[in-house]
Amino acid sequence: MADQENAPTEQGMPVMIHAQYIKDMSFENPLAPESLRAGQNKPEMEIDISMESNPIKDDNIKSLYEVVLKLSATAKRGGEVAFIAELAYGVTVSLGDLPEDQHHPFLLIEVPRQAFPFARQIMGNITQQGGYAPLLLNPVDFQAMYLQRFGKKQDDAA
């Protein structure tokens, strides 16, 4: 009987990632091959990162969502665009029994945090295949981005 009392209860993880995928990807190299010649200055980089989440209706899976992490990098030399790399990286995730008030911050903080290393690698690969040094994106504080976008009110609800 003591063994039954001390036995851990079997509970599944409330969160499950079902799929990760490239939803959309683009690489534009308008000045190639001139922009690829040796000895040129390093381009100025403009990086944009955003996230969105949308519910997916599924009768068999509770609280199913698609989260899309969007990365965009524009490189310029002397005011001219050297390259534009864009990636929309999707993650399908179910939140199971996670309390409803925690869905929004989880979807826009934790899921992008999990997806970022994969998206970062893809961005590095496509810039390298475009003839440039691999783009190495710095780590991102998705919680700070979330708070900046949605403010303290949402954080208090989490």
Rosetta silent file (secondary structure, phi, psi, omega in degrees, C-alpha in Angstrom):
SEQUENCE: MADQENAPTEQGMPVMIHAQYIKDMSFENPLAPESLRAGQNKPEMEIDISMESNPIKDDNIKSLYEVVLKLSATAKRGGEVAFIAELAYGVTVSLGDLPEDQHHPFLLIEVPRQAFPFARQIMGNITQQGGYAPLLLNPVDFQAMYLQRFGKKQDDAA
SCORE:     score description
SCORE:     0.000 S_00000001
   1 L     0.000  -39.756  178.271    0.000    0.000    0.000 S_00000001
   2 H   -61.765  -34.569  178.471    2.860    2.376    0.792 S_00000001
   3 H   -63.376  -37.724  179.809    4.230    1.726   -2.683 S_00000001
   4 H   -68.646  -36.970 -179.526    0.960    2.885   -4.226 S_00000001
   5 H   -69.060  -35.096 -177.686    0.943    6.072   -2.170 S_00000001
   6 H   -90.024   -8.279 -178.966    4.518    6.948   -3.154 S_00000001
   7 L   -68.938  135.194  178.844    4.169    5.956   -6.806 S_00000001
   8 L   -66.904  144.906  177.192    4.271    8.951   -9.121 S_00000001
   9 L   -78.052  144.284  179.856    1.047    9.692  -10.921 S_00000001
  10 L   -88.346  111.884  175.946    1.216    9.291  -14.666 S_00000001
  11 L  -128.093  133.904  175.886    0.478   12.593  -16.298 S_00000001
  12 L   -76.034  160.032  175.374    1.300   13.429  -19.870 S_00000001
  13 L   -65.197  135.563 -179.138    3.022   16.638  -20.750 S_00000001
  14 L   -69.882  -22.205 -175.701    0.387   19.288  -21.278 S_00000001
  15 L  -113.802  135.697  177.755    2.286   20.684  -24.271 S_00000001
  16 E  -139.557  128.935  173.654    3.208   18.757  -27.405 S_00000001
  17 E   -87.396  122.521 -177.917    4.949   19.931  -30.567 S_00000001
  18 E   -93.804  -33.393 -178.097    3.396   18.079  -33.495 S_00000001
  19 E  -159.926  150.160  171.304    5.400   19.554  -36.395 S_00000001
  20 E  -131.441  137.841 -171.821    8.057   22.113  -37.283 S_00000001
  21 E  -162.446  157.190  170.748    8.374   23.291  -40.875 S_00000001
  22 E   -80.239  118.360  179.055    9.358   25.986  -43.325 S_00000001
  23 E   -88.343  -39.655  178.682    6.102   27.732  -44.149 S_00000001
  24 E  -156.386  143.359  179.744    7.648   30.287  -46.497 S_00000001
  25 E  -150.209  141.329 -179.964   11.211   31.189  -47.442 S_00000001
  26 E  -146.446  141.319  172.987   12.727   33.698  -49.819 S_00000001
  27 E  -136.809  120.710  178.622   16.232   34.805  -50.725 S_00000001
  28 E  -114.116  133.425 -176.046   16.807   37.718  -53.075 S_00000001
  29 L  -131.827   65.114 -167.358   20.297   38.519  -54.338 S_00000001
  30 L   -65.267  -24.908 -176.382   19.657   41.434  -56.733 S_00000001
  31 L  -101.027    3.374  179.348   23.253   42.635  -57.196 S_00000001
  32 L   -67.755  143.106    8.201   24.898   39.231  -57.697 S_00000001
  33 L   -91.026   -6.948 -177.690   27.463   38.492  -58.963 S_00000001
  34 H   -58.787  -37.265 -176.948   28.939   41.988  -58.458 S_00000001
  35 H   -71.468   -9.630 -176.345   27.960   42.018  -54.774 S_00000001
  36 H  -100.033   -0.202 -178.647   29.911   38.794  -54.183 S_00000001
  37 L   -66.414  146.140 -179.392   33.353   40.030  -55.278 S_00000001
  38 L   -64.766  154.266  174.304   36.125   39.807  -52.701 S_00000001
  39 L    85.960    6.311  179.983   37.300   42.879  -50.803 S_00000001
  40 L   -85.714  154.919  177.185   33.947   44.577  -50.347 S_00000001
  41 L   -63.930  151.816  175.981   32.841   46.178  -47.111 S_00000001
  42 L   -64.788  134.515 -179.127   30.668   44.163  -44.777 S_00000001
  43 L   -71.109  153.285  172.985   27.004   45.003  -45.481 S_00000001
  44 E   -79.542  134.031 -175.778   24.837   46.832  -42.966 S_00000001
  45 E  -107.450  138.156  172.961   22.212   44.449  -41.596 S_00000001
  46 E  -120.412  118.379 -176.401   18.609   45.162  -40.742 S_00000001
  47 E  -114.532  135.279  176.157   16.938   42.316  -38.813 S_00000001
  48 E  -129.863  133.434 -179.911   13.231   42.002  -38.083 S_00000001
  49 E  -130.937  131.189  176.390   11.673   39.280  -35.930 S_00000001
  50 E  -145.728  163.650 -179.892    7.980   38.754  -35.283 S_00000001
  51 E  -136.525  152.937  171.909    5.641   35.996  -34.151 S_00000001
  52 E  -147.532  155.111  176.211    1.996   35.141  -34.609 S_00000001
  53 E  -136.465  145.510  179.364   -0.259   32.341  -33.441 S_00000001
  54 E  -140.197  137.932  177.636   -3.545   31.046  -34.762 S_00000001
  55 E   -70.082  149.176  175.203   -5.853   28.330  -33.448 S_00000001
  56 L  -118.336  125.428  179.452   -6.369   25.214  -35.557 S_00000001
  57 L   -76.835  123.605  177.783   -9.744   23.487  -35.309 S_00000001
  58 L  -149.324  121.625 -178.130   -9.281   19.799  -34.601 S_00000001
  59 L   -71.227  -18.134 -176.033  -11.891   17.563  -32.976 S_00000001
  60 L  -100.084  -18.054 -176.124   -9.230   15.114  -31.776 S_00000001
  61 L  -122.191  125.190 -178.641   -6.593   17.459  -30.335 S_00000001
  62 L   -78.197  135.120  174.055   -7.319   19.906  -27.531 S_00000001
  63 L    52.343   59.940  179.568   -5.983   23.484  -27.866 S_00000001
  64 E   -93.789  133.872 -177.726   -4.138   23.060  -31.175 S_00000001
  65 E  -137.331  157.032  166.200   -2.301   26.097  -32.570 S_00000001
  66 E  -111.478  128.681  174.183    0.068   27.110  -35.314 S_00000001
  67 E  -111.918  132.264  178.937    2.836   29.490  -34.258 S_00000001
  68 E  -119.303  121.372  175.343    4.813   31.221  -36.998 S_00000001
  69 E   -96.768  120.499 -177.785    8.208   32.751  -36.268 S_00000001
  70 E  -109.538  125.151  177.645    9.073   35.300  -38.961 S_00000001
  71 E  -120.661  136.143  177.703   12.671   36.347  -39.562 S_00000001
  72 E  -137.815  133.275  177.908   13.753   38.928  -42.101 S_00000001
  73 E  -131.285  125.916  176.255   17.275   40.137  -42.842 S_00000001
  74 E  -118.935  124.470  179.208   18.123   42.906  -45.281 S_00000001
  75 E  -107.885  130.870  179.860   21.782   43.570  -46.096 S_00000001
  76 E  -127.642  143.121  171.402   22.761   46.887  -47.689 S_00000001
  77 E  -126.604  122.696  178.875   26.016   48.270  -49.044 S_00000001
  78 L    56.479   35.789  177.837   26.126   51.936  -49.907 S_00000001
  79 L    82.617   -8.313  179.071   22.351   52.189  -49.725 S_00000001
  80 E   -99.758  142.326 -179.395   21.826   49.352  -52.218 S_00000001
  81 E   -73.619  121.048  175.467   20.272   46.057  -51.206 S_00000001
  82 E   -84.742  -46.412  174.739   22.832   43.248  -51.349 S_00000001
  83 E  -156.359  157.950  172.412   20.396   40.559  -50.210 S_00000001
  84 E  -130.684  123.395  176.769   17.071   39.980  -48.522 S_00000001
  85 E  -118.067  127.603 -179.690   16.471   36.735  -46.636 S_00000001
  86 E  -132.127  138.800 -179.855   13.015   35.980  -45.268 S_00000001
  87 E  -141.396  131.551  168.429   11.771   32.955  -43.388 S_00000001
  88 E  -113.675  112.234 -175.417    8.412   32.027  -41.897 S_00000001
  89 E  -108.836  117.973 -174.802    9.027   29.001  -39.668 S_00000001
  90 E   -98.455  148.335  175.056    5.919   27.214  -38.457 S_00000001
  91 E  -135.809  127.331  173.972    5.323   25.094  -35.386 S_00000001
  92 E  -100.373  124.641 -173.053    2.131   23.151  -34.725 S_00000001
  93 E  -138.968  142.064  171.981    1.617   22.724  -30.996 S_00000001
  94 E  -112.073  142.288 -174.334   -1.137   21.516  -28.681 S_00000001
  95 L  -103.566    2.077  173.809   -1.392   22.937  -25.188 S_00000001
  96 L    48.994 -121.751 -176.681   -3.438   20.156  -23.607 S_00000001
  97 L   -95.724   14.106  176.337   -4.470   21.111  -20.089 S_00000001
  98 L   -60.135  130.095 -178.354   -2.361   24.259  -19.876 S_00000001
  99 L   -54.038  139.335 -176.314   -4.637   26.907  -18.306 S_00000001
 100 H   -52.204  -39.523 -177.568   -6.286   29.126  -20.917 S_00000001
 101 H   -69.697   -9.693  177.987   -4.821   32.329  -19.436 S_00000001
 102 H  -100.180   -6.188 -177.824   -1.316   30.939  -20.087 S_00000001
 103 H   -59.735  -54.955 -173.938   -1.881   30.098  -23.769 S_00000001
 104 H   -56.979  -54.170  179.114   -1.058   33.501  -25.257 S_00000001
 105 H   -64.306  -35.643  179.357    2.267   34.078  -23.481 S_00000001
 106 H   -63.744  -44.206 -177.968    3.297   30.438  -23.950 S_00000001
 107 H   -65.975  -32.417 -175.056    2.573   30.565  -27.685 S_00000001
 108 H  -106.268    1.523  174.198    4.467   33.815  -28.229 S_00000001
 109 H  -118.949  -61.940 -171.684    7.370   33.326  -25.797 S_00000001
 110 H   -73.034  -42.645 -179.468    8.148   29.661  -25.237 S_00000001
 111 H   -64.539  -46.686  175.552    7.267   28.218  -28.646 S_00000001
 112 H   -61.486  -35.156  177.579    9.377   30.795  -30.552 S_00000001
 113 H   -60.588  -40.320  178.592   12.200   30.208  -28.059 S_00000001
 114 H   -70.250  -36.403 -175.842   12.090   26.498  -28.923 S_00000001
 115 H   -81.461  -24.935 -172.023   11.872   27.155  -32.684 S_00000001
 116 H   -54.861  -45.733 -179.098   14.522   29.874  -32.920 S_00000001
 117 H   -58.225  -35.252  179.066   17.640   27.644  -33.141 S_00000001
 118 H   -70.563  -44.934  178.832   16.144   25.809  -36.128 S_00000001
 119 H   -65.381  -39.039  178.212   15.102   29.023  -37.883 S_00000001
 120 H   -60.321  -43.113  179.708   18.496   30.583  -37.129 S_00000001
 121 H   -64.035  -41.418  179.003   20.257   27.644  -38.777 S_00000001
 122 H   -63.156  -44.058  178.609   18.078   27.907  -41.891 S_00000001
 123 H   -61.416  -40.643  177.071   18.820   31.652  -42.200 S_00000001
 124 H   -62.641  -41.709 -179.671   22.541   30.921  -41.897 S_00000001
 125 H   -65.975  -44.629 -176.534   22.319   28.247  -44.570 S_00000001
 126 H   -70.439  -33.928  176.906   20.404   30.318  -47.119 S_00000001
 127 H   -69.462  -37.616  177.585   22.710   33.332  -46.782 S_00000001
 128 H   -65.462  -42.628  178.444   25.737   31.057  -47.163 S_00000001
 129 H   -68.040  -20.329  175.986   24.198   29.392  -50.221 S_00000001
 130 L   -81.280   -2.203  176.403   23.578   32.890  -51.583 S_00000001
 131 L   102.207    2.599 -178.943   27.342   33.479  -51.604 S_00000001
 132 L  -105.947  170.029  171.605   27.697   35.421  -48.350 S_00000001
 133 L   -63.768  147.087  179.808   29.090   34.534  -44.953 S_00000001
 134 L   -58.768  134.459  176.661   26.455   32.645  -42.938 S_00000001
 135 L   -74.536  119.029  179.613   24.119   35.005  -41.114 S_00000001
 136 L  -108.121   99.666 -179.971   24.540   34.329  -37.398 S_00000001
 137 L   -76.182  137.170  176.542   21.573   35.767  -35.551 S_00000001
 138 L   -70.451  155.922  175.092   22.099   36.621  -31.898 S_00000001
 139 L   -55.733  151.178 -176.012   19.891   34.957  -29.280 S_00000001
 140 L  -116.866  136.885  174.893   16.511   36.647  -28.872 S_00000001
 141 L   -92.041   90.419 -176.528   14.729   37.528  -25.628 S_00000001
 142 H   -67.938  -27.441  176.972   11.204   36.552  -26.641 S_00000001
 143 H   -67.150  -43.422  177.883    9.830   37.441  -23.211 S_00000001
 144 H   -63.510  -40.404  177.560   11.090   41.025  -23.551 S_00000001
 145 H   -62.159  -41.954  179.874    9.615   41.207  -27.064 S_00000001
 146 H   -62.045  -47.889 -179.230    6.300   39.923  -25.728 S_00000001
 147 H   -64.248  -36.975  178.094    6.233   42.460  -22.899 S_00000001
 148 H   -65.074  -39.569 -177.011    7.142   45.271  -25.283 S_00000001
 149 H   -78.386  -42.413 -173.071    4.339   44.284  -27.639 S_00000001
 150 H  -109.927   -9.174  175.359    1.596   43.369  -25.167 S_00000001
 151 H    77.699  178.372 -175.583    2.690   45.176  -22.026 S_00000001
 152 H   -65.581  -29.656 -175.592    2.615   44.311  -18.353 S_00000001
 153 H   -56.692  -46.597  179.307   -1.117   43.529  -18.351 S_00000001
 154 H   -66.978  -37.100 -178.929   -0.663   40.212  -20.222 S_00000001
 155 H   -63.520  -38.430  179.427    2.365   39.295  -18.083 S_00000001
 156 H   -65.066  -31.692 -179.361    0.307   39.679  -14.901 S_00000001
 157 H   -73.333  -23.888 -176.712   -2.299   37.288  -16.308 S_00000001
 158 L   -75.762    0.000    0.000    0.317   34.598  -16.938 S_00000001
